[in-house]
Amino acid sequence: MSTGPAPRIVVTGATGNVGTSVIRVLSRDPGVGSVLGLARRRPQITLPGVEWDTVDLSSPASAGTLKAQFAGADAVIHLAWRFQPTHDPVVTWQSNVAGSLRVFDAVRDAGVPALVPASSVGAYSPGPKEEPGVDEDWPTHGWPDAAYCREKAYLERVLDTFELRHPQIRIVRMRPGFLFKEQAASEQRRIFAGRYVPGTLLRPDLLPFVPDLDGLRFQVLHTDDAAEAYRLAALHHVRGAFNLAADSVTDVRALGELLDAHVVPLPRALVRGALAAAWQARAVPASPHLFDAVLRLPVMNCGRAHDELGWAPVHSADQALRAFLHGVRHGKGEDTAPLAGRSFG
């Protein structure tokens, strides 16, 4: 960042899992001048140096609002994302893809010098599950049958063109693994298990086994560690993509130990069939298409983030998962609309 006045940072999706952590880490940084958090609904959170405003990215009318909100910003961190409804991908496309295009255009029109958008491991094409993992030049075509991956991959192509047309804008794409923290547990339970599934069911005595599925090997990261990477990306003169994950890969054995449950081999088709039936019946919001994608996601190599950002996670994968489990069992949340706790319907 420049040596002039302390930078002003704007964060979209500032009231969600990642956004609340990013807002907090920026508010604690004495080198940051001010922060503007944007969300569809204004939160009841007061932090030093943080202002709040509202915007609905799914609305075409947000284009002019965003340009005014981005005026004078030194960087925009774009985190806004809508996971549901999984049965109506047009709705999520309008918010996630069309909304992101409005953000990118507003960054250009407002003359913002840096854009840090949230991509994901979900943008990657299927790849190897073993270390050392893929680096940032692995193809980002996603798993086309899953709306989440399809949308993330599409935006990667948009950013390719945006970078070529606007080389004066420093673009940093962040590609984290699955992000967990205690305060986001209730939201994630609602997103993936449904509003009517109490978190208290995630107890070892009620989970007799973990299914051993081919491909069930993935990377997680504590959300606060991801937030630190976003802070570094916004304030340091780096470009390009960065993989972000805790140092160890989570597999079915680790899940079994974490949940104190037996590991039982099961056919992938059996588990997928049960999930597909529950999804079609609208009993769970997590789609079988996302299940297919998770089993194909590659393991990432995060060496570039360590070397060029100077970033290293503080929490282990086990700590991130334990924070999530504690939060979901106890209905933890935060004073924002997305992260409200103990909302069982």
C-alpha positions as CSV (number, residue, x, y, z in Angstrom):
1,M,0.0,0.0,0.0
2,S,1.1,3.6,-0.4
3,T,3.1,5.6,2.1
4,G,0.4,8.3,2.1
5,P,-2.6,8.5,4.4
6,A,-3.7,5.3,6.2
7,P,-5.7,3.2,3.8
8,R,-9.5,2.9,3.6
9,I,-10.7,-0.7,3.1
10,V,-14.3,-1.7,2.0
11,V,-15.5,-5.2,2.7
12,T,-18.6,-6.7,1.0
13,G,-20.3,-9.6,2.7
14,A,-19.0,-8.1,6.0
15,T,-21.5,-9.8,8.3
16,G,-20.8,-13.5,7.3
17,N,-18.4,-16.1,8.4
18,V,-15.3,-14.6,6.7
19,G,-16.5,-11.0,6.7
20,T,-16.8,-10.7,10.5
21,S,-13.3,-12.0,11.0
22,V,-11.9,-9.8,8.3
23,I,-13.6,-6.7,9.7
24,R,-12.2,-7.5,13.1
25,V,-8.6,-8.1,12.0
26,L,-8.7,-4.8,10.0
27,S,-10.1,-2.9,12.9
28,R,-7.2,-4.0,15.1
29,D,-4.6,-2.9,12.6
30,P,-3.2,0.5,13.4
31,G,-2.0,0.9,9.8
32,V,-5.6,0.8,8.5
33,G,-7.3,4.2,8.5
34,S,-10.9,3.2,8.2
35,V,-13.1,0.2,7.2
36,L,-16.5,0.2,5.6
37,G,-18.5,-3.0,6.0
38,L,-21.3,-3.7,3.5
39,A,-24.1,-6.2,3.9
40,R,-27.7,-6.6,3.0
41,R,-28.7,-6.1,6.6
42,R,-26.9,-3.7,9.0
43,P,-25.5,-5.6,12.1
44,Q,-25.4,-4.6,15.7
45,I,-21.6,-4.7,16.0
46,T,-19.5,-1.7,17.0
47,L,-15.8,-1.7,16.3
48,P,-13.2,1.1,16.3
49,G,-12.7,2.6,12.9
50,V,-15.5,0.6,11.3
51,E,-18.6,2.0,9.6
52,W,-21.5,0.0,8.2
53,D,-23.8,0.4,5.2
54,T,-26.3,-1.7,3.3
55,V,-26.4,-2.9,-0.3
56,D,-28.1,-5.8,-2.1
57,L,-25.8,-7.0,-4.8
58,S,-28.6,-9.1,-6.5
59,S,-30.3,-5.8,-7.4
60,P,-29.2,-4.0,-10.6
61,A,-29.8,-0.7,-8.7
62,S,-26.8,-1.6,-6.5
63,A,-24.4,-0.6,-9.3
64,G,-24.6,3.2,-8.5
65,T,-24.7,2.6,-4.8
66,L,-21.5,0.6,-4.9
67,K,-19.6,3.2,-6.9
68,A,-20.4,5.8,-4.2
69,Q,-19.5,3.4,-1.4
70,F,-16.2,2.5,-3.0
71,A,-15.2,6.2,-3.6
72,G,-11.9,6.9,-1.9
73,A,-11.2,3.3,-1.1
74,D,-7.7,1.9,-1.3
75,A,-8.9,-1.7,-1.6
76,V,-12.1,-3.6,-1.8
77,I,-12.3,-7.1,-0.3
78,H,-15.2,-8.9,-1.9
79,L,-16.7,-11.7,0.2
80,A,-20.4,-11.5,-0.4
81,W,-21.8,-14.9,-1.3
82,R,-25.2,-16.6,-1.2
83,F,-25.3,-20.4,-0.7
84,Q,-29.1,-20.9,-0.9
85,P,-31.5,-21.8,-2.4
86,T,-29.8,-24.8,-3.8
87,H,-32.9,-25.8,-5.7
88,D,-33.0,-22.5,-7.6
89,P,-29.5,-21.8,-9.0
90,V,-30.8,-18.8,-10.9
91,V,-31.3,-17.0,-7.6
92,T,-27.7,-17.7,-6.4
93,W,-26.3,-16.8,-9.9
94,Q,-28.0,-13.4,-9.8
95,S,-26.5,-12.6,-6.4
96,N,-23.1,-14.3,-6.6
97,V,-22.2,-13.9,-10.3
98,A,-24.2,-10.8,-11.4
99,G,-23.6,-9.2,-8.1
100,S,-19.8,-9.8,-8.3
101,L,-19.8,-8.3,-11.8
102,R,-21.4,-5.2,-10.3
103,V,-18.7,-5.1,-7.7
104,F,-15.9,-5.4,-10.2
105,D,-17.4,-2.7,-12.4
106,A,-17.8,-0.4,-9.4
107,V,-14.1,-0.9,-8.4
108,R,-13.2,0.2,-11.9
109,D,-15.5,3.1,-12.1
110,A,-14.5,4.4,-8.6
111,G,-10.8,4.1,-9.4
112,V,-10.1,1.7,-6.5
113,P,-6.5,0.5,-7.0
114,A,-6.8,-3.0,-5.4
115,L,-9.5,-5.7,-5.5
116,V,-9.3,-8.9,-3.3
117,P,-12.1,-11.2,-4.3
118,A,-12.9,-14.5,-2.5
119,S,-12.5,-17.5,-4.8
120,S,-12.3,-21.0,-3.3
121,V,-10.8,-24.4,-3.6
122,G,-14.2,-25.1,-5.1
123,A,-13.0,-23.3,-8.3
124,Y,-10.4,-25.9,-9.0
125,S,-10.9,-28.7,-11.5
126,P,-10.7,-32.3,-10.1
127,G,-7.2,-33.1,-9.1
128,P,-4.9,-35.2,-6.9
129,K,-5.8,-35.8,-3.3
130,E,-2.2,-36.3,-2.0
131,E,0.5,-33.9,-0.9
132,P,2.3,-31.7,-2.0
133,G,-0.9,-30.7,-3.7
134,V,-1.7,-28.4,-6.6
135,D,-0.4,-24.9,-6.9
136,E,-2.3,-21.8,-8.1
137,D,-1.9,-22.6,-11.8
138,W,-4.0,-25.7,-11.6
139,P,-7.1,-25.3,-13.9
140,T,-10.0,-23.5,-12.3
141,H,-12.9,-25.0,-14.2
142,G,-14.7,-26.3,-11.1
143,W,-17.1,-29.2,-11.0
144,P,-19.7,-28.1,-13.5
145,D,-22.6,-30.0,-11.9
146,A,-22.4,-28.1,-8.6
147,A,-23.7,-24.5,-8.7
148,Y,-21.2,-23.3,-6.1
149,C,-18.2,-24.5,-8.1
150,R,-19.7,-23.4,-11.4
151,E,-20.2,-19.9,-10.1
152,K,-16.7,-19.7,-8.6
153,A,-15.1,-21.0,-11.8
154,Y,-17.1,-18.5,-14.0
155,L,-15.9,-15.6,-11.9
156,E,-12.3,-16.8,-12.3
157,R,-12.8,-16.4,-16.1
158,V,-14.3,-13.0,-15.6
159,L,-11.3,-11.9,-13.5
160,D,-8.9,-13.2,-16.2
161,T,-10.5,-10.8,-18.6
162,F,-10.8,-8.0,-16.1
163,E,-7.1,-8.2,-15.3
164,L,-6.2,-7.9,-19.0
165,R,-8.4,-4.9,-19.5
166,H,-7.5,-3.1,-16.3
167,P,-3.8,-3.8,-15.5
168,Q,-3.8,-0.7,-13.2
169,I,-6.0,-2.6,-10.7
170,R,-4.1,-5.0,-8.4
171,I,-6.2,-8.1,-8.2
172,V,-5.5,-10.8,-5.5
173,R,-7.6,-14.0,-5.7
174,M,-7.9,-15.9,-2.4
175,R,-8.6,-19.6,-2.7
176,P,-9.2,-21.0,0.8
177,G,-10.3,-24.5,1.8
178,F,-13.3,-25.0,4.0
179,L,-13.6,-22.3,6.6
180,F,-14.7,-22.8,10.1
181,K,-15.0,-20.9,13.4
182,E,-17.2,-21.2,16.5
183,Q,-19.3,-18.1,15.8
184,A,-20.3,-19.3,12.3
185,A,-21.3,-22.8,13.3
186,S,-25.1,-22.2,13.6
187,E,-25.1,-20.5,10.1
188,Q,-23.2,-23.5,8.6
189,R,-25.6,-25.9,10.2
190,R,-28.5,-24.2,8.6
191,I,-26.8,-23.9,5.2
192,F,-25.8,-27.6,4.9
193,A,-28.0,-29.6,7.4
194,G,-31.1,-27.4,7.4
195,R,-32.8,-25.1,9.8
196,Y,-34.6,-27.9,11.6
197,V,-31.6,-30.1,12.5
198,P,-30.5,-29.2,16.1
199,G,-26.7,-29.0,16.5
200,T,-26.9,-31.0,19.7
201,L,-27.3,-34.1,17.4
202,L,-23.6,-33.8,16.6
203,R,-22.5,-35.8,19.6
204,P,-20.2,-38.9,19.6
205,D,-22.8,-41.1,21.3
206,L,-25.3,-40.3,18.5
207,L,-22.7,-40.7,15.6
208,P,-21.8,-44.4,15.7
209,F,-19.7,-44.3,12.6
210,V,-18.1,-42.1,9.9
211,P,-18.5,-43.3,6.3
212,D,-15.1,-44.1,4.6
213,L,-15.7,-42.8,1.1
214,D,-13.3,-42.8,-1.8
215,G,-12.1,-39.2,-2.2
216,L,-13.2,-38.0,1.3
217,R,-10.0,-36.0,1.9
218,F,-10.0,-32.2,2.1
219,Q,-8.5,-29.1,3.6
220,V,-9.9,-26.8,6.2
221,L,-8.8,-23.5,7.8
222,H,-9.9,-21.5,10.8
223,T,-11.7,-18.4,9.5
224,D,-9.6,-16.1,11.6
225,D,-6.5,-17.4,9.8
226,A,-8.1,-16.7,6.5
227,A,-8.9,-13.2,7.6
228,E,-5.3,-12.5,8.3
229,A,-4.4,-13.6,4.8
230,Y,-7.0,-11.2,3.4
231,R,-5.6,-8.4,5.5
232,L,-2.1,-9.0,4.1
233,A,-3.4,-9.2,0.6
234,A,-5.2,-5.9,0.9
235,L,-2.2,-4.1,2.4
236,H,0.8,-5.6,0.6
237,H,1.7,-5.1,-3.1
238,V,1.0,-8.6,-4.3
239,R,-1.0,-9.9,-7.2
240,G,-2.4,-13.2,-8.4
241,A,-3.9,-16.2,-6.6
242,F,-3.1,-17.7,-3.2
243,N,-4.1,-21.1,-1.8
244,L,-5.0,-21.0,1.9
245,A,-5.4,-24.0,4.2
246,A,-4.2,-25.4,7.5
247,D,-1.0,-27.4,7.4
248,S,-2.6,-30.9,7.6
249,V,-5.1,-32.6,5.3
250,T,-8.3,-33.9,6.9
251,D,-9.3,-37.4,6.0
252,V,-11.8,-39.9,7.3
253,R,-9.5,-41.2,9.9
254,A,-9.1,-37.7,11.4
255,L,-12.8,-37.3,11.3
256,G,-13.3,-40.6,13.1
257,E,-10.9,-39.5,15.9
258,L,-12.5,-36.1,16.1
259,L,-16.0,-37.5,16.5
260,D,-14.9,-40.5,18.5
261,A,-16.7,-42.7,15.9
262,H,-15.8,-45.9,14.0
263,V,-14.8,-45.6,10.4
264,V,-17.0,-47.8,8.2
265,P,-16.4,-48.3,4.5
266,L,-19.5,-47.5,2.4
267,P,-20.1,-47.4,-1.3
268,R,-20.1,-43.8,-2.6
269,A,-23.2,-44.5,-4.6
270,L,-25.2,-45.5,-1.5
271,V,-24.3,-42.3,0.4
272,R,-24.9,-40.1,-2.6
273,G,-28.3,-41.8,-3.3
274,A,-29.4,-41.2,0.3
275,L,-28.3,-37.5,0.1
276,A,-30.0,-37.1,-3.3
277,A,-33.3,-38.4,-2.0
278,A,-33.2,-36.2,1.0
279,W,-32.3,-33.2,-1.1
280,Q,-35.0,-33.9,-3.7
281,A,-37.5,-34.2,-0.8
282,R,-36.1,-30.8,0.5
283,A,-35.2,-32.5,3.8
284,V,-31.7,-31.1,3.6
285,P,-30.3,-28.1,1.7
286,A,-26.9,-29.6,0.8
287,S,-27.1,-30.9,-2.7
288,P,-25.7,-34.2,-4.0
289,H,-23.9,-32.1,-6.7
290,L,-21.8,-30.4,-4.0
291,F,-21.1,-33.9,-2.5
292,D,-19.7,-35.0,-5.9
293,A,-17.5,-31.9,-6.0
294,V,-16.1,-32.3,-2.5
295,L,-14.9,-35.9,-3.4
296,R,-13.0,-34.6,-6.4
297,L,-11.4,-31.4,-5.1
298,P,-7.6,-31.4,-5.2
299,V,-5.4,-30.9,-2.2
300,M,-3.7,-27.5,-2.4
301,N,-0.1,-26.4,-1.9
302,C,-0.1,-23.2,0.1
303,G,3.6,-22.4,-0.3
304,R,3.0,-19.2,-2.3
305,A,1.0,-17.7,0.6
306,H,3.7,-18.6,3.0
307,D,6.5,-17.2,0.9
308,E,5.0,-14.1,-0.8
309,L,2.3,-13.0,1.7
310,G,4.3,-14.0,4.8
311,W,1.2,-15.8,6.0
312,A,1.0,-18.9,8.2
313,P,-2.1,-20.3,9.9
314,V,-2.2,-20.1,13.7
315,H,-4.8,-22.8,14.2
316,S,-4.5,-26.4,13.1
317,A,-7.1,-28.2,11.0
318,D,-8.2,-30.1,14.1
319,Q,-8.6,-26.9,16.1
320,A,-10.7,-25.3,13.3
321,L,-13.0,-28.4,13.2
322,R,-13.3,-28.6,17.0
323,A,-14.3,-24.9,17.1
324,F,-17.0,-25.6,14.6
325,L,-18.3,-28.7,16.5
326,H,-18.3,-26.8,19.8
327,G,-20.2,-24.0,18.1
328,V,-22.8,-26.1,16.4
329,R,-23.5,-28.2,19.5
330,H,-24.0,-25.1,21.6
331,G,-25.8,-22.9,19.1
332,K,-23.0,-20.3,18.9
333,G,-23.4,-17.3,16.7
334,E,-22.8,-13.6,16.4
335,D,-24.9,-10.4,16.4
336,T,-25.4,-10.4,12.6
337,A,-28.3,-11.7,10.5
338,P,-26.3,-14.5,8.8
339,L,-24.6,-15.7,12.0
340,A,-27.5,-15.6,14.4
341,G,-27.2,-18.5,16.9
342,R,-29.7,-21.1,18.0
343,S,-32.1,-20.6,15.2
344,F,-33.7,-24.0,14.9
345,G,-36.8,-22.8,13.0
